[in-house]
Amino acid sequence: MKKDANKPQEANIEEIKAQELRPEKKQRDYAKLLRYGGFNTALIIIVIIITVCVNIIFSLVEKNAGLKADLTREKIYTLSELSNDVIGRINEKLVIYSFADDNIQSTIVEKTLERYTAANNQIEVKVADPATNPALLRKFSTSSATVSNGTLVVTNAAEDKFRVITYSDYYRKTDDGVEYVVLEQRLTNALLFMIDEEPTTVYLLSGHGEQTDDPANASAVQNITDSLQGANFQVEKLNLITGGSNLKKGDVLMIVGPSSDLSEDEFNTLQSFLKNHGKLVMFFDPSVQEDLTYFKALLDYYMIKVGSDVVYEQDSSMRTELSGVELVPNLSSHDITSPLIEGAVNVYVHEALSLDYYAPASEGIEQSALMNTSESSLSIPVEDYLNGSYSNKLDSYLAEPHCVGMALSVRDSASISGDAYTRIVVFGSSEIIMGARQNSEGNQSIMVNSVSWVENKLDSLSITAKAIADYSFVITNLASVRVIVIIVIAVLPIIILGTGFIIYRRRKNL
């Protein structure tokens, strides 16, 4: 019985083996395998072709349209709007000599220069090995700047006007150890120098115990000078008694922390200067015990009130950890502050007097607060602050928001174009540019931007420096973003899904 039951099963097995050995069966299986393998091979080839085509397209676009993607978190290789504005004004041949051998080639420098040449074909970059071009080194070296390995020289076609940017000028390291790339600032300002007229003079007032006269502040004064010269301003000291007549329409006067007052004659000189569309940038020093009556009267004429109180910040998010008088104020939207706001850059203000302004008495006067404290900030009388008695009386002081930086412009009503201005910027603290935070990016920028604004040279506004840090994958070029988004979100998923579906159908039919 068992033997008879197993016979059909054994017969089926033998039949199956026989079928598998048939030549026509082997041929059919081989043909299916060949078709399946051929399809996979073709698919791989198609993917490779697509990848090559995408790379070719990106290369052509980059080469012919100047379209480049900045993959750095801080947009190190992306030119600012201010730089693009200056580049757009260039209508003559300019040359940037890059003195660099193979040992000092910098990706940051190389990529930055590529952006400039791509933006305007009037800009040409010439790489010169300093070892083989000693004549060029001597030609562009000056008493203030020696051309050497790593130096950039911006010059016109005739090479009779030039600006030298040394390798040490590419970067700036702040007191808190953060290193910034400032190459774009230097290059753009050098280009502006090439196409601009003679630079405006910024006079540092002298003769009233200004902090800029103190030999102990020589380093800070040099920082001020370097920053302003980099923005195409000429810096000189001015004593009103001996050189007051040098002040002329369009000049800029900077007053930094005076400790003694003006004389009546000096007051009259400055008042005449301002009425003649003069430009003023002033920093007060709260530690000064003299009332500075004439200085304050000069500002009072333009509805600016300088307080007799030191601002104490109670909001921990708007101060440093050191003290309540170490302010990190909010920046209000203005031409002076907008680059800092966009770059999320702070300004550090140590020991600031409060500022306020009266309601304007006539049209044509524009008043703007630049920096404000929180609603919980306190107004401490200068006397209490100087004698150190304020710490035990904080509950007794008035809490309210305070302005510690402001700007004012007065348009000449007789001017049809409206371009004739008296412009004034006032800060309640001279420590912004003279103290421990003088080298911070925000403090440097707001000083340069203030001078540029009063002179109405918005193309000289300080370009926000970019911190060197660890970088993540970020695309900043809008056109590149669109292409990549289309490829990643649409094209690739469709290809993958389509391929998967086809493979599924093929396998099902095998």
C-alpha positions in Angstrom: 0.0 0.0 0.0 2.7 2.5 0.9 4.8 1.6 -2.1 1.8 2.1 -4.5 1.0 5.5 -2.9 4.5 6.8 -3.4 4.7 5.9 -7.1 2.8 9.0 -8.4 4.9 11.3 -6.3 8.1 9.8 -7.5 6.8 10.1 -11.1 6.1 13.8 -10.7 9.6 14.4 -9.4 11.2 12.6 -12.3 9.0 14.5 -14.7 10.0 17.9 -13.2 13.7 17.0 -13.5 13.2 16.0 -17.1 11.5 19.3 -17.9 14.4 21.2 -16.3 16.8 19.4 -18.5 15.0 20.2 -21.7 17.0 22.6 -23.9 14.0 24.8 -24.7 13.4 25.4 -20.9 17.0 26.4 -20.3 16.8 28.8 -23.3 13.7 30.5 -21.9 15.2 30.9 -18.4 18.4 32.3 -19.9 16.5 34.7 -22.1 14.6 36.0 -19.0 17.8 36.4 -17.1 19.4 38.2 -20.0 16.5 40.5 -20.4 16.4 41.3 -16.6 20.2 41.8 -16.4 20.2 43.9 -19.6 17.5 46.1 -18.1 19.5 46.7 -14.9 22.6 47.5 -17.0 20.7 49.9 -19.1 19.3 51.5 -16.0 22.7 52.0 -14.5 23.9 53.6 -17.7 21.0 56.0 -17.8 21.6 57.1 -14.2 25.3 57.7 -15.0 24.4 59.7 -18.1 21.9 61.8 -16.0 24.6 62.5 -13.4 27.1 63.5 -16.0 24.6 65.8 -17.7 23.7 67.5 -14.4 27.4 68.1 -13.7 27.9 69.5 -17.2 24.9 71.8 -16.9 26.1 73.1 -13.5 29.6 73.7 -14.9 28.3 75.6 -17.9 25.9 77.7 -15.8 28.7 78.5 -13.3 31.2 79.4 -16.1 28.9 81.4 -18.4 26.4 82.9 -15.9 28.7 83.4 -13.0 26.4 81.3 -10.9 28.1 79.9 -7.9 26.8 78.2 -4.7 28.2 79.3 -1.3 28.2 76.2 0.9 29.6 78.0 4.0 27.3 78.7 7.0 28.5 82.3 7.3 28.2 83.0 3.5 32.0 83.7 3.3 32.0 83.6 -0.4 28.7 85.5 -1.0 29.2 89.2 -1.8 27.0 91.7 0.1 24.5 94.0 -1.5 26.8 96.9 -0.8 29.7 95.2 -2.6 27.5 94.4 -5.6 26.4 98.1 -5.7 30.0 99.3 -5.8 31.0 96.6 -8.4 28.0 97.7 -10.6 29.4 101.3 -10.7 32.7 100.2 -12.2 33.0 101.2 -15.9 36.7 101.2 -16.3 39.3 98.5 -16.4 40.6 97.7 -12.9 43.2 95.1 -12.1 43.7 93.1 -8.8 47.2 91.8 -8.5 47.4 88.7 -6.3 51.0 88.3 -5.1 51.0 84.6 -4.0 53.1 81.6 -4.4 51.9 78.0 -4.1 52.6 78.0 -0.4 50.2 80.8 0.5 47.3 80.2 -1.9 44.1 80.7 0.1 40.8 79.2 -0.8 39.0 82.1 0.8 41.0 84.6 -1.3 40.7 82.7 -4.5 36.9 82.1 -4.2 36.3 85.7 -3.2 38.3 87.1 -6.1 36.2 84.8 -8.4 33.1 86.4 -7.2 34.4 89.9 -8.1 35.5 89.0 -11.6 32.2 87.1 -12.3 30.2 90.2 -11.2 31.9 92.6 -13.6 34.2 91.8 -16.5 35.9 95.1 -16.0 37.7 93.6 -13.0 40.7 91.4 -13.9 42.8 89.3 -11.5 46.4 88.7 -12.2 48.4 86.2 -10.1 52.0 87.2 -9.6 54.7 85.2 -7.9 56.5 87.6 -5.7 59.8 85.7 -6.2 59.7 86.4 -9.9 58.2 89.9 -9.9 60.5 92.0 -7.7 59.8 95.1 -9.9 56.1 95.0 -9.2 56.7 94.6 -5.5 58.8 97.7 -5.5 56.3 99.6 -7.7 53.4 99.1 -5.4 55.2 99.3 -2.0 54.7 102.5 0.0 55.9 103.9 3.2 52.7 102.6 4.9 52.3 99.3 3.2 55.0 96.9 1.9 53.9 94.5 -0.9 55.0 90.9 -0.1 53.8 87.3 -0.4 50.0 87.2 0.1 49.4 90.9 -0.7 46.6 92.1 -3.0 47.0 95.3 -5.0 44.0 97.0 -6.6 45.0 99.4 -9.4 43.7 101.0 -12.5 44.8 100.2 -16.0 47.5 102.8 -16.0 48.7 101.6 -12.6 49.1 105.2 -11.4 46.5 104.8 -8.6 46.4 101.8 -6.3 45.4 100.5 -2.9 47.4 97.8 -1.1 45.8 95.1 1.0 48.3 93.1 3.0 47.7 89.5 4.0 47.2 90.5 7.7 44.3 92.7 6.5 42.3 89.7 5.4 41.3 88.7 8.9 40.5 90.4 12.2 40.5 88.7 15.6 38.4 90.2 18.3 39.2 90.3 22.0 36.9 87.3 22.7 39.0 85.2 20.3 36.6 85.1 17.3 38.3 85.4 14.0 36.5 87.2 11.2 37.1 87.4 7.5 37.2 91.1 6.5 38.6 90.6 3.0 35.4 91.7 1.3 35.4 95.0 3.2 39.0 95.7 2.1 38.5 94.8 -1.5 35.2 96.7 -1.9 36.6 99.8 -0.3 39.7 99.5 -2.5 37.5 99.4 -5.5 35.5 102.3 -4.2 38.7 104.2 -3.7 39.6 103.6 -7.4 36.3 105.0 -8.7 35.6 107.6 -6.1 36.7 111.2 -5.9 39.1 112.5 -3.2 38.3 111.0 0.2 36.3 113.0 2.7 38.3 114.2 5.7 37.2 113.1 9.2 38.6 115.5 11.8 39.2 114.2 15.4 38.6 117.1 17.7 41.6 117.9 19.9 42.3 120.3 22.8 39.5 119.4 25.3 40.9 116.3 27.0 39.4 114.0 24.4 40.2 110.4 24.8 41.7 110.4 21.3 44.4 112.8 22.7 45.4 110.4 25.5 48.7 108.6 24.7 47.4 105.6 26.6 44.7 105.2 23.9 47.1 105.2 20.9 46.1 101.7 19.9 42.4 102.6 19.9 43.0 105.7 17.9 45.0 103.6 15.4 42.0 101.2 15.1 39.7 104.2 14.4 42.1 105.5 11.8 42.6 102.2 10.1 38.8 101.5 10.0 37.9 104.9 8.5 40.8 104.8 6.0 39.6 101.4 4.9 36.2 103.0 4.2 37.9 105.7 2.1 38.0 108.5 4.7 41.0 110.6 5.5 41.6 111.1 9.2 43.3 114.2 10.8 43.3 115.8 14.2 41.9 119.3 14.6 42.4 122.0 17.2 39.6 124.6 16.8 41.8 127.4 18.1 44.6 126.9 15.6 42.8 125.2 12.7 39.1 125.9 13.0 39.1 127.6 9.7 40.0 124.2 8.1 36.4 123.0 8.7 34.4 123.3 5.5 31.1 122.2 4.1 31.0 118.4 3.7 33.7 117.6 6.3 33.0 115.3 9.2 33.9 116.2 12.8 34.3 113.3 15.3 34.4 114.2 19.0 35.4 111.3 21.3 34.9 111.6 25.1 35.9 115.3 25.8 36.7 116.0 29.5 36.6 119.8 29.3 34.2 122.2 27.7 34.3 124.4 24.6 35.1 128.0 24.8 32.5 130.5 23.5 34.5 131.1 20.4 34.9 127.4 19.7 31.2 126.9 20.3 30.4 129.6 17.7 32.8 128.0 15.2 31.1 124.6 15.5 27.6 126.1 15.4 28.5 127.8 12.1 30.0 124.6 10.8 26.9 122.6 11.5 24.6 125.3 10.1 26.6 125.1 6.9 25.6 121.4 6.4 28.3 120.2 8.8 28.5 116.5 9.8 29.1 115.5 13.5 29.6 112.2 15.2 30.0 112.5 19.0 30.7 110.0 21.8 30.2 111.1 25.5 32.1 109.8 28.5 29.9 109.4 31.6 33.0 109.5 33.9 33.6 113.1 33.1 32.7 115.3 36.0 32.5 118.6 34.2 29.1 119.5 32.8 30.3 120.3 29.3 27.7 123.1 29.0 28.7 124.3 25.5 28.9 120.8 24.0 25.4 120.0 25.3 24.1 123.4 24.1 25.4 122.6 20.6 23.3 119.5 20.5 20.4 121.1 22.3 20.1 123.5 19.4 19.2 120.4 17.3 16.7 119.1 19.8 19.1 116.5 21.2 19.1 116.2 25.0 22.0 114.6 26.7 21.0 113.2 30.1 22.9 113.4 33.4 22.3 109.8 34.2 24.0 106.5 33.6 21.9 103.7 32.2 21.7 100.5 34.2 20.3 97.4 32.5 18.4 94.9 34.6 17.3 92.6 31.7 20.0 89.8 31.6 19.5 89.3 27.9 20.5 92.9 27.2 23.6 93.1 29.2 26.8 91.2 29.7 27.5 89.1 32.7 30.0 91.6 34.1 27.7 94.4 35.1 24.4 96.2 34.6 26.3 99.1 32.9 27.7 96.7 30.3 24.8 97.1 27.8 23.9 95.0 24.8 21.1 97.2 23.5 18.5 96.5 20.9 19.3 98.0 17.5 16.5 100.0 15.7 16.2 99.9 12.0 18.2 102.6 10.3 20.8 102.9 7.5 23.5 102.9 10.2 22.3 99.8 12.0 20.6 97.7 9.2 23.9 95.8 8.2 24.4 94.9 11.8 20.8 93.7 12.3 21.0 91.6 9.1 24.2 90.0 10.3 22.9 89.5 13.9 25.9 91.5 15.2 25.8 93.0 18.7 27.1 96.4 19.8 28.6 96.5 23.3 28.1 99.7 25.2 29.9 100.4 28.5 28.8 103.2 30.8 26.3 105.2 28.7 24.5 108.4 29.3 20.9 108.4 28.3 19.8 110.4 25.3 16.5 111.9 24.3 15.2 114.4 21.7 12.7 117.1 21.8 9.8 117.3 19.3 11.1 119.0 16.1 10.2 122.6 15.8 9.9 122.5 12.0 9.7 120.2 9.0 12.8 118.7 7.5 14.1 117.3 10.8 14.3 113.6 11.1 15.1 112.0 14.5 15.9 108.3 14.9 16.8 106.2 17.9 19.6 103.8 17.0 20.1 101.8 20.2 17.6 101.2 23.1 17.6 99.4 26.4 14.8 97.4 27.9 11.8 98.7 29.8 13.4 97.6 33.0 16.6 99.6 32.6 17.3 102.2 35.3 18.3 105.8 35.3 21.2 106.3 37.8 22.3 109.9 38.5 25.9 110.5 37.4 26.8 111.6 41.0 25.6 108.3 42.5 27.4 106.3 39.8 30.7 108.1 40.2 30.7 107.9 44.0 29.6 104.2 43.9 26.5 104.6 46.1 24.0 103.4 43.5 24.3 99.6 44.1 22.3 99.9 47.4 19.6 102.1 45.9 18.6 100.3 42.7 15.0 100.0 43.9 14.7 103.7 44.1 15.6 104.5 40.5 13.1 105.0 37.7 12.8 102.0 35.4 12.0 102.8 31.7 13.5 102.3 28.3 16.5 104.5 27.4 18.1 105.6 24.2 21.9 105.4 24.1 22.5 106.1 20.5 20.6 108.4 18.1 20.8 110.1 14.7 19.4 113.3 13.4 19.3 115.0 10.0 18.1 118.5 9.1 17.4 119.0 5.4 17.9 122.5 4.0 14.4 123.6 2.9 16.0 125.8 0.3 17.6 122.9 -1.4 15.5 121.6 -4.3 17.2 118.3 -4.5 17.0 117.8 -0.7 20.6 116.6 -0.7 21.9 119.4 1.6 21.9 118.1 5.2 23.2 118.8 8.6 23.6 115.3 10.0 24.4 114.4 13.6 25.0 111.0 15.3 25.4 110.9 19.1 26.3 108.1 21.4 26.1 108.1 25.2 29.4 106.2 25.6 32.9 106.7 24.2 33.8 103.2 25.4 32.1 101.9 22.2 35.3 102.7 20.3 37.8 103.3 23.1 37.1 100.5 25.6 37.6 96.8 26.0 35.1 96.0 23.2 36.6 98.4 20.7 37.6 95.6 18.4 34.3 93.8 18.3 32.7 93.6 14.9 29.6 95.6 15.9 31.4 98.4 17.6 33.8 98.9 14.7 30.9 98.8 12.2 28.6 101.2 13.9 31.4 103.8 14.1 32.2 103.5 10.4 28.5 103.4 9.5 27.8 106.5 11.5 30.6 108.5 9.7 29.4 107.1 6.3 25.8 108.1 7.0 26.4 111.6 8.1 28.5 112.1 4.9 25.7 110.4 2.9 28.1 107.9 1.5 26.0 104.8 2.0 28.3 102.8 -0.3 31.0 103.2 2.4 28.9 101.5 5.1 30.8 98.8 6.9 30.3 95.4 5.3 29.6 92.9 8.1 32.5 90.6 8.6 32.0 86.9 8.6 33.2 84.6 11.4 35.4 81.7 10.6 33.8 78.7 12.2 32.8 75.1 11.5 30.5 75.1 8.5 27.4 73.1 7.6 26.0 72.6 4.1 24.1 75.7 3.2 23.3 77.0 -0.3 23.0 80.7 -0.5 22.6 81.3 -4.2 18.9 81.4 -5.0 19.2 80.0 -8.5 21.2 77.1 -7.3 18.7 76.5 -4.5 15.9 76.2 -7.1 17.8 73.8 -9.3 18.8 71.6 -6.3 15.3 71.6 -4.8 13.8 70.5 -8.1 16.4 67.7 -8.5 16.2 66.5 -4.9 12.5 66.9 -4.3 11.0 66.1 -7.7 13.4 64.4 -10.3 15.3 62.0 -8.1 12.2 60.7 -6.2 10.4 60.1 -9.5 13.3 58.2 -11.0 13.6 56.1 -7.9 9.9 55.3 -7.6 9.7 54.6 -11.3 12.6 52.3 -11.2 11.3 50.5 -8.2 7.9 50.0 -9.9 9.5 48.7 -13.1 11.7 46.3 -11.2 8.7 45.1 -9.2 6.7 44.4 -12.4 9.7 42.6 -14.1 10.3 40.4 -11.1 6.6 39.5 -10.9 6.6 38.4 -14.5 9.7 36.2 -14.2 
